[in-house]
Amino acid sequence: MTGYLLTLIENGDVVAPEPRGRQSVLLAGDKIARLGEVDARGAEALGLDLEVIDAKGCWVVPGLIDPHIHLTGGSGEEGFASRSPSIHLTELVPWGITTVVGVLGVDATTRVLPDLLARVQGLEEEGISAWMYTGAYDVPPPTLTGSVREDLLFVEKVIGVGEIALSDERAVQPTLRDLARLATDAMIGGRLSGKAGVTHFHMGERPDRLSPVRSLLDDYGIKPELLYPSHVHRTDELLKESVDLSRRGSFVDMDAAQENLAVKVREFLEQGGREDRLTLSSDADGNTPANLFLRWRQCVLDEKIPLERALPLVTRNAAEALHLSKKGRLEPGADADVLVLRKDILDIVHVIAKGRALVRDGEILVREKFLEESERTLELQGKK
């Protein structure tokens, strides 16, 4: 498929992520050109190259968005030898991940923002879409330019600040005034640059849980959509508070590093959490990014959450939370990030990112750029 100007996906059932029924999807370059009836003879008459994908017996869905992933590797909290390596392209695309947002964690000393930015740019060069947060656990956070506001203004790939640690033994226990100043700086930087400007929080298990976030809403008037906590299913109490926070309009995130993700998603929905405000992420560092797809699939196959309800959790919701207007949907003008999934067991058949085929019939078509002229090999596989 690589190298074709036009790609036509036909005979599949489109979930965009709302159900659209049996439709064709026409990709032109890196954009979606049309959904519905498409006559391939028109392209042939114009002498245009056209690749046709028969998606019979398959779902056709948007590519997955991973809104919280440690692209430069894990911090290594059991000594230097426990530091994990960077996340690579072929750990992402076989699992349908076509968009990532990188974060630093507790270690902002040996894991630094320039390295994260370089990793983001490298993944873009290799064919997927990537953004990042400035900052890390600490307040005040590390930055690229000297301030959060200027990072958002002048660094194209920075879309927010985080992950700021709260209610965690590794948090520096910032004051509410400092958190409000940080969230306001991110908001202003986002407005001036046309970005999300969100503050992304790492939530720990301490008893104060989401109370600092609620205080930012109640006492400082920070808008709910600007506050985006992650790991909200660590405890039952934290999950319950996240349900209430979602009802107030904040997006909340659950990570696939925890094996019980699918069960916690079902509990969130049963408790009345807003499903349009819930996102899923891999939180991959030493863990495999594959968990995002595998544990999302459990939501559908094991917890019996309908596909059209589960799919926004890894597509549209994150796109809306982070103002990625061309991501997370199949519609004309959106980026041509498309997955073809076998209906019965939701296996990945094809992966297309920005109009380019990265996986065809389950076979990976790409490799890391640094390996193209190298004798080194790369084989990093997680447990399935």
C-alpha positions as CSV (number, residue, x, y, z in Angstrom):
1,M,0.0,0.0,0.0
2,T,2.9,2.4,0.6
3,G,3.3,5.0,-2.0
4,Y,-0.3,5.1,-3.3
5,L,-1.9,8.5,-3.7
6,L,-5.4,7.2,-3.0
7,T,-6.5,4.4,-0.7
8,L,-10.1,3.0,-0.8
9,I,-11.3,0.9,2.1
10,E,-14.5,-0.9,1.1
11,N,-17.0,-3.5,2.4
12,G,-16.2,-2.7,6.0
13,D,-18.5,-1.5,8.8
14,V,-17.4,2.0,9.9
15,V,-17.4,3.0,13.5
16,A,-16.3,6.6,13.4
17,P,-16.5,6.3,16.5
18,E,-20.3,6.4,16.2
19,P,-21.7,3.6,14.1
20,R,-22.0,4.5,10.4
21,G,-22.8,1.1,8.9
22,R,-21.4,-0.4,5.7
23,Q,-19.5,2.4,4.0
24,S,-16.4,3.0,1.9
25,V,-13.6,5.3,3.2
26,L,-11.5,7.1,0.7
27,L,-8.1,8.4,1.8
28,A,-6.3,11.1,-0.3
29,G,-2.8,11.6,0.8
30,D,-2.7,12.1,4.5
31,K,-6.4,13.1,4.8
32,I,-9.8,11.4,4.7
33,A,-11.5,12.5,1.6
34,R,-14.9,10.8,1.7
35,L,-17.1,8.4,3.6
36,G,-20.0,6.7,1.7
37,E,-20.3,5.6,-1.9
38,V,-17.1,5.9,-3.8
39,D,-16.7,5.0,-7.5
40,A,-13.2,3.8,-8.0
41,R,-13.6,4.2,-11.8
42,G,-13.2,7.9,-11.4
43,A,-9.7,7.6,-10.0
44,E,-8.8,5.1,-12.8
45,A,-10.1,7.4,-15.5
46,L,-7.9,10.2,-14.1
47,G,-4.9,7.9,-14.1
48,L,-4.5,8.1,-10.4
49,D,-2.9,5.3,-8.4
50,L,-5.5,3.7,-6.2
51,E,-5.0,0.9,-3.6
52,V,-8.2,-0.9,-2.7
53,I,-8.5,-2.7,0.7
54,D,-11.3,-5.2,1.1
55,A,-12.5,-4.9,4.7
56,K,-15.3,-7.5,4.5
57,G,-16.0,-9.0,7.9
58,C,-14.1,-6.1,9.6
59,W,-14.7,-2.9,11.5
60,V,-13.1,0.3,10.1
61,V,-12.2,2.6,13.0
62,P,-10.0,5.6,13.8
63,G,-6.4,5.0,14.9
64,L,-5.8,4.9,18.6
65,I,-4.5,7.9,20.6
66,D,-2.2,7.3,23.6
67,P,-2.4,10.5,25.6
68,H,0.1,9.5,28.3
69,I,3.2,7.5,27.4
70,H,6.8,7.8,28.6
71,L,8.5,7.9,25.2
72,T,12.0,8.3,26.6
73,G,11.6,5.4,28.9
74,G,10.9,4.8,32.6
75,S,12.7,6.6,35.5
76,G,14.2,3.5,37.1
77,E,13.1,3.7,40.7
78,E,15.1,0.6,41.7
79,G,18.5,2.0,40.7
80,F,20.2,3.0,37.5
81,A,20.0,-0.5,36.0
82,S,16.2,-0.4,36.2
83,R,15.9,2.5,33.8
84,S,14.0,1.4,30.8
85,P,14.8,2.3,27.1
86,S,12.9,4.6,24.9
87,I,9.6,3.6,23.2
88,H,10.1,2.7,19.6
89,L,7.9,2.8,16.5
90,T,7.4,-0.9,16.1
91,E,6.2,-1.1,19.7
92,L,3.3,1.2,18.8
93,V,2.0,0.6,15.3
94,P,1.3,-3.1,15.5
95,W,-1.2,-2.2,18.3
96,G,-3.0,0.4,16.3
97,I,-1.5,3.4,18.1
98,T,-1.1,6.2,15.5
99,T,-0.9,9.2,17.9
100,V,1.1,9.6,21.1
101,V,1.6,12.3,23.7
102,G,4.8,12.0,25.6
103,V,5.4,12.7,29.3
104,L,8.3,12.8,31.8
105,G,7.8,11.2,35.2
106,V,9.5,11.4,38.5
107,D,13.0,11.6,37.0
108,A,13.5,15.0,35.4
109,T,17.2,14.9,36.0
110,T,18.4,12.1,33.7
111,R,15.2,12.1,31.6
112,V,15.0,15.6,30.2
113,L,12.6,17.6,28.0
114,P,15.0,18.1,25.0
115,D,15.3,14.4,24.8
116,L,11.5,14.0,24.9
117,L,11.1,16.6,22.2
118,A,13.6,14.8,20.0
119,R,11.8,11.5,20.5
120,V,8.5,13.2,19.5
121,Q,10.0,14.6,16.4
122,G,11.6,11.3,15.5
123,L,8.3,9.5,15.7
124,E,6.8,12.1,13.4
125,E,9.6,11.5,10.9
126,E,8.9,7.8,11.1
127,G,5.2,8.2,10.2
128,I,2.9,8.7,13.2
129,S,1.7,11.8,15.1
130,A,3.3,12.8,18.3
131,W,3.1,15.7,20.9
132,M,4.3,16.2,24.4
133,Y,3.8,17.9,27.8
134,T,6.3,20.2,29.2
135,G,7.2,19.7,32.9
136,A,7.3,16.6,35.0
137,Y,6.3,15.7,38.6
138,D,7.7,18.8,40.3
139,V,6.3,22.3,40.8
140,P,7.8,24.6,39.6
141,P,8.2,22.2,36.6
142,P,11.2,22.0,34.2
143,T,10.7,23.7,30.9
144,L,12.4,24.1,27.5
145,T,12.3,27.9,27.3
146,G,12.2,29.0,30.9
147,S,8.4,29.1,31.4
148,V,5.4,26.9,30.8
149,R,3.6,29.7,28.9
150,E,6.5,30.2,26.5
151,D,6.9,26.5,25.9
152,L,3.3,26.4,24.8
153,L,3.7,29.5,22.7
154,F,7.0,28.7,20.9
155,V,7.4,25.0,20.9
156,E,5.0,23.5,18.4
157,K,4.8,20.0,19.9
158,V,4.0,21.2,23.5
159,I,0.3,21.1,24.2
160,G,0.1,21.3,28.0
161,V,2.0,20.8,31.2
162,G,2.4,17.6,33.2
163,E,2.4,15.1,34.6
164,I,2.3,17.1,37.9
165,A,2.3,14.7,40.8
166,L,-0.4,15.1,43.4
167,S,-1.5,12.9,46.4
168,D,1.7,10.9,46.0
169,E,4.7,10.3,48.2
170,R,6.9,11.5,45.3
171,A,5.0,14.8,45.0
172,V,6.7,17.9,46.2
173,Q,3.4,18.9,47.9
174,P,2.8,22.1,45.9
175,T,0.5,24.8,47.4
176,L,-2.8,25.4,45.8
177,R,-1.7,28.9,44.9
178,D,1.3,27.4,43.0
179,L,-1.0,24.9,41.2
180,A,-3.4,27.7,40.3
181,R,-0.6,29.8,38.9
182,L,0.7,26.8,36.9
183,A,-2.7,25.9,35.5
184,T,-3.3,29.6,34.6
185,D,0.0,29.8,32.8
186,A,-0.8,26.7,30.8
187,M,-4.2,28.1,30.0
188,I,-2.9,31.4,28.7
189,G,-0.2,29.7,26.7
190,G,-2.8,27.5,25.2
191,R,-5.1,30.3,24.3
192,L,-2.4,32.4,22.7
193,S,-1.1,29.4,20.7
194,G,-4.4,27.7,19.8
195,K,-3.6,24.6,21.9
196,A,-5.3,22.7,24.7
197,G,-3.2,24.3,27.5
198,V,-4.3,21.6,30.0
199,T,-2.6,20.7,33.2
200,H,-2.1,16.9,33.4
201,F,-1.9,15.4,36.8
202,H,-0.3,12.1,38.1
203,M,-2.6,11.0,40.9
204,G,-1.3,8.9,43.7
205,E,-3.0,6.9,46.5
206,R,-2.7,9.3,49.4
207,P,-6.0,10.2,51.2
208,D,-6.2,13.7,49.8
209,R,-6.8,12.1,46.4
210,L,-8.5,14.6,44.1
211,S,-9.2,17.3,46.7
212,P,-6.4,19.7,45.3
213,V,-8.1,19.5,41.8
214,R,-11.5,20.2,43.3
215,S,-10.0,23.2,45.1
216,L,-8.6,24.6,41.9
217,L,-12.2,24.5,40.5
218,D,-14.0,25.8,43.6
219,D,-11.5,28.3,45.1
220,Y,-9.6,29.5,42.0
221,G,-12.2,29.3,39.2
222,I,-10.0,27.1,36.9
223,K,-12.2,25.6,34.2
224,P,-12.8,21.9,34.5
225,E,-11.6,21.1,30.9
226,L,-8.2,22.5,31.8
227,L,-7.5,19.9,34.5
228,Y,-6.8,16.4,33.4
229,P,-5.9,13.9,36.1
230,S,-4.5,10.4,35.2
231,H,-4.3,7.1,37.1
232,V,-7.8,7.7,38.6
233,H,-8.5,4.0,39.1
234,R,-5.7,3.3,41.6
235,T,-8.2,2.9,44.4
236,D,-12.0,2.6,44.7
237,E,-12.2,5.9,46.5
238,L,-10.2,7.7,43.8
239,L,-12.3,6.2,41.1
240,K,-15.5,7.4,42.8
241,E,-14.1,10.9,43.1
242,S,-13.1,10.8,39.4
243,V,-16.7,10.0,38.5
244,D,-17.8,13.2,40.2
245,L,-15.0,15.2,38.6
246,S,-16.1,14.0,35.1
247,R,-19.6,15.1,35.8
248,R,-18.2,18.6,36.4
249,G,-16.6,18.6,33.0
250,S,-13.0,17.5,33.6
251,F,-11.5,14.8,31.5
252,V,-10.0,11.9,33.5
253,D,-7.6,9.2,32.4
254,M,-7.1,5.5,33.3
255,D,-3.8,3.8,32.4
256,A,-3.4,0.3,31.0
257,A,-0.3,-0.4,33.2
258,Q,-2.9,-1.8,35.7
259,E,-4.3,-5.2,34.7
260,N,-7.8,-4.5,36.0
261,L,-8.4,-1.6,33.6
262,A,-11.4,-3.1,31.8
263,V,-13.1,-3.8,35.1
264,K,-12.5,-0.3,36.3
265,V,-13.9,1.2,33.1
266,R,-17.1,-0.8,33.6
267,E,-17.3,0.4,37.2
268,F,-16.8,4.0,36.2
269,L,-19.6,3.8,33.7
270,E,-21.9,1.9,36.2
271,Q,-21.3,4.7,38.8
272,G,-22.5,7.3,36.3
273,G,-19.2,8.7,35.1
274,R,-19.3,10.7,31.9
275,E,-18.1,8.4,29.2
276,D,-17.3,11.3,26.9
277,R,-14.9,12.6,29.6
278,L,-12.9,9.3,30.1
279,T,-9.7,8.5,28.3
280,L,-7.4,5.4,28.4
281,S,-3.6,5.6,28.1
282,S,-0.8,3.1,28.1
283,D,1.5,4.8,30.7
284,A,4.1,2.8,29.0
285,D,7.7,3.0,30.4
286,G,8.9,-0.4,31.4
287,N,5.5,-1.7,30.4
288,T,4.6,-2.3,26.8
289,P,2.4,0.1,24.9
290,A,0.5,-3.0,23.6
291,N,-1.4,-3.0,26.9
292,L,-3.5,0.0,25.7
293,F,-5.0,-2.0,22.8
294,L,-5.1,-5.3,24.7
295,R,-6.9,-4.0,27.8
296,W,-9.1,-1.8,25.7
297,R,-10.1,-4.9,23.8
298,Q,-11.0,-6.6,27.1
299,C,-13.5,-3.8,27.6
300,V,-15.4,-5.0,24.6
301,L,-14.8,-8.8,24.7
302,D,-14.8,-9.4,28.4
303,E,-16.8,-6.6,30.0
304,K,-19.3,-6.5,27.1
305,I,-19.1,-2.7,26.6
306,P,-20.4,-2.0,23.1
307,L,-17.8,-1.1,20.6
308,E,-19.4,2.3,19.9
309,R,-19.1,3.1,23.6
310,A,-15.6,1.7,24.2
311,L,-14.0,3.2,21.0
312,P,-14.2,6.9,22.0
313,L,-12.2,6.1,25.1
314,V,-9.1,5.6,22.9
315,T,-10.0,7.9,20.0
316,R,-12.3,10.9,20.1
317,N,-12.2,11.7,23.9
318,A,-8.5,12.2,24.0
319,A,-8.6,14.2,20.8
320,E,-11.2,16.5,22.4
321,A,-9.3,16.8,25.7
322,L,-6.1,17.8,23.9
323,H,-7.7,19.9,21.1
324,L,-6.3,17.5,18.4
325,S,-9.0,18.5,16.0
326,K,-7.9,16.2,13.1
327,K,-7.6,13.1,15.3
328,G,-9.9,10.5,16.8
329,R,-12.6,10.5,14.1
330,L,-13.3,9.2,10.6
331,E,-14.7,12.2,8.7
332,P,-13.7,14.2,5.6
333,G,-10.7,16.5,6.4
334,A,-9.6,14.4,9.4
335,D,-6.1,12.8,9.4
336,A,-6.1,9.5,7.6
337,D,-5.4,7.4,10.7
338,V,-7.4,4.2,10.2
339,L,-7.5,0.7,11.6
340,V,-9.2,-2.3,10.1
341,L,-10.2,-4.8,12.9
342,R,-11.5,-8.3,12.5
343,K,-15.0,-8.4,13.9
344,D,-15.0,-11.5,15.9
345,I,-11.9,-11.1,18.1
346,L,-10.9,-7.5,17.3
347,D,-7.5,-8.5,15.8
348,I,-5.7,-5.8,13.9
349,V,-5.5,-6.4,10.2
350,H,-4.4,-3.1,8.8
351,V,-3.0,0.1,10.3
352,I,-2.8,3.3,8.3
353,A,-1.2,6.5,9.8
354,K,-1.5,9.8,7.9
355,G,-2.4,7.9,4.8
356,R,0.5,5.6,4.9
357,A,0.2,1.8,5.5
358,L,2.2,0.7,8.5
359,V,0.7,-2.7,9.0
360,R,-0.9,-4.8,6.2
361,D,-2.6,-8.1,6.8
362,G,-1.0,-8.2,10.3
363,E,2.5,-7.7,8.9
364,I,4.6,-4.6,10.0
365,L,5.8,-2.7,6.9
366,V,8.0,-0.2,8.7
367,R,11.1,-0.2,10.9
368,E,12.9,2.3,13.0
369,K,14.9,4.8,10.9
370,F,18.1,4.2,13.0
371,L,18.0,0.5,12.0
372,E,17.8,1.1,8.2
373,E,21.6,1.0,7.8
374,S,22.5,-0.7,11.0
375,E,23.6,-4.2,12.0
376,R,21.7,-3.9,15.3
377,T,18.3,-5.5,15.8
378,L,15.4,-4.4,18.0
379,E,13.0,-6.9,19.5
380,L,11.0,-5.6,22.4
381,Q,7.9,-7.6,23.2
382,G,5.5,-7.4,26.1
383,K,3.4,-10.1,27.5
384,K,0.2,-10.7,25.6
